[in-house]
Amino acid sequence: MSQLKRRILVLIALVSILLLLGLQVHWLLYSYRIEEALFSKSVRVALNQSISTLSKDENMCQSMQKSISCDSSFRASRNHTPHVWQNLDRQIRDELALYDIDLDYDLAIFKGKDTLKINDLDQLVGASCYRLSLKNALKISDTEIGVVFPNRYKFFMHRMGMMFTGSVLLILLIGFSFFLVIRYYLKEISLSESIKEMVNNLAHEFRTPISSISLAAKMINQTPEASPDSKIRKYADTIIEENKRLQRQSDHILQLAAIEQNNLAFRFETLDLTNIIEEAIRSIEIHVEQCDGKIIRKFGEGLFLIRGDHHELVHVLINLLANACKYSPELIEITILLKNTGKGIQLSIIDKGIGITSGEKKKIFDKYYRIPSGNQHDTKGFGIGLYYVKEILKAHHASIDVESEPGKGSNFSILFPKEQEENGTKN
């Protein structure tokens, strides 16, 4: 994954987490407003019911009128008719209890700018005061009864209970988890970059001894003792072949590093795809002949011209042909189909090997992935060949697909579209 894609992924994850947290906070505030609205409605209904009940008692109403008209001070009015306010307070408390509201409150009478405080609570918070006119009950204008709940916010939190606590814990857990994920992700990225750099350096370091081994083996073959039938010649040829295989694996690692760092430079030119195929065949033809296998060419009519990098496309086909040989343990029979279609030039490499299950077909182009075979290691490789093939073809705006059935072989099909850009770049 490129650095830009990683940054986009982290940004998307961060935005998603922030949106989730924002949504959670929004629902908390919404739930709080719902509780507040229900509370306000319950209090107003309770006050209405209390005043309605007391207004039916004419004696009570007259006592309240005298008390209000007598004095606006708390002490004088309470001494005048203390039972009036006690009855009113009890009636309101009973009504509130019907709505599960059991809170201490301040009770006051407002007449114009005067305030008659009834309860002994310390403060009267006007901003949160629930007021109701007494005009209909007492026939006195500009007179209201007010109820204030100093601890109503705690009551809302208690009502919300587990939802509020759970939401807060969930927000904290999500935030902490995201922090840990990002922290570990950055560590993994750093470790991955260090490993890539180490492997890249190792591959470069291998080039010198590989060249020295190749040169030494060739010099051995030129000595008088290395006659065509001698063991020395046989051993030297083995060294040369194994050294070539080691060179190819080293080149694959370097190419993979270049692909991931977007440093792989392509030289696009007009190519004849048949020449590319023939060059790739020559690289594995000896191995196929030694195994008594065969390669069947079926080229259609017309020209097969594409825009591409000659060197990289040869390596792509070598990878596919080598895999066809590798996974054909009994009979190596490879058929190469090349034809022009309505969508472009189609190249198919068909073998009669062990095949691939449907569950594995989606994974074989992943980096470092190899089809599991228990503890057997009869097929060599690092699991980067098909990943390399996919990335190179993507740079050529071509696609690759596979059809396979266990025990019946595989068909790797490449499609070069009709319209290819003259200068492709790796996506």
Secondary structure, DSSP 8 states (H G I E B T S, - for coil): --HHHHHHHHHHHHHHHHHHHHHHHHHHHHHHHHHHHHHHHHHHHHHHHHHHHHHT-HHHHHHHHHHHHH-SSHHHHHHH-HHHHHHHHHHHHHHHHTTT-----EEEEEETTEEEE-S--S---GGGEEEEE-HHHH--TTEEEEEE-TTHHHHHHHHHHHHHHHHHHHHHHHHHHHHHHHHHHHHHHHHHHHHHHHHHHHHHHHHHHHHHHHHHHHHHHTSTT--TTSHHHHHHHHHHHHHHHHHHHHHHHHHHHHHHTT-----EEEEEHHHHHHHHHHHHHHHHHHTT-EEEEEE-SS--EEEEEHHHHHHHHHHHHHHHHHT-SS--EEEEEEEE-SSEEEEEEE--SS---HHHHTTTTSTT-----TT---S---S-HHHHHHHHHHHTT-EEEEEEETTTEEEEEEEEES---SS----
